[in-house]
Amino acid sequence: MDSYERARALLSALIAAYSGRIGETSTRQEAQALRAERAPFLAERDSLTAGDRERVAEILREMPERLRAVREGGTDG
């Protein structure tokens, strides 16, 4: 799998982790906050191209830790 595909897969996994957390929320406000955090990653996945080499490299460096944090219950907010 090339770097671009790995970056998209990481973004998809992050989006899925947020979606799972949204499904487990107990309040509407918490769900809205998680949706707001997830939104930029949806947009980025949709707009990312194989030519975005610098951003692909950043995603591969940064997103594994963010994914781990979201899966463990952490958020940006």
C-alpha positions in Angstrom: 0.0 0.0 0.0 1.5 3.4 -0.9 1.7 6.3 1.5 -1.4 8.1 0.1 -3.5 5.0 0.6 -2.1 4.5 4.1 -2.9 8.1 4.9 -6.5 7.8 3.7 -6.9 4.6 5.7 -5.6 6.3 8.8 -8.1 9.2 8.3 -10.9 6.6 7.7 -10.0 4.8 10.9 -9.9 8.1 12.8 -13.3 9.0 11.4 -14.6 5.6 12.4 -13.2 6.0 15.9 -15.0 9.3 16.3 -18.2 7.7 14.9 -18.0 4.9 17.5 -17.5 7.5 20.3 -20.5 9.5 19.0 -22.7 6.3 19.2 -21.7 5.9 22.8 -22.4 9.4 24.0 -24.9 10.0 26.7 -25.7 13.7 25.8 -26.5 15.5 22.6 -23.9 18.2 23.5 -21.1 15.5 23.7 -22.2 14.0 20.4 -22.2 17.5 18.7 -18.7 18.2 20.1 -17.4 14.9 18.7 -19.1 15.6 15.3 -17.4 19.0 15.2 -14.0 17.4 16.0 -14.6 14.7 13.3 -15.7 17.1 10.6 -12.2 18.4 9.5 -11.0 14.8 9.1 -14.0 14.0 6.8 -13.2 17.0 4.7 -9.5 16.3 4.6 -10.0 12.7 3.6 -12.3 13.8 0.8 -9.9 16.4 -0.5 -6.6 14.6 0.0 -4.7 13.7 -3.2 -1.7 11.6 -3.9 0.1 14.8 -4.9 -0.3 16.2 -1.4 3.0 14.5 -0.4 3.8 16.8 2.6 0.4 16.5 4.1 0.4 12.7 3.5 3.7 12.5 5.4 2.2 14.6 8.2 -0.8 12.4 8.5 1.3 9.3 8.6 3.4 10.8 11.4 0.6 12.5 13.5 -2.6 10.5 13.0 -1.6 7.2 14.7 -1.3 9.0 18.0 -4.5 10.9 17.5 -6.3 7.7 16.5 -5.0 6.0 19.7 -6.2 8.9 21.8 -9.7 8.9 20.3 -10.0 5.2 20.7 -9.0 5.5 24.4 -11.6 8.2 25.0 -9.6 11.4 24.5 -10.7 14.3 22.4 -9.4 17.6 21.1 -11.9 19.6 23.1 
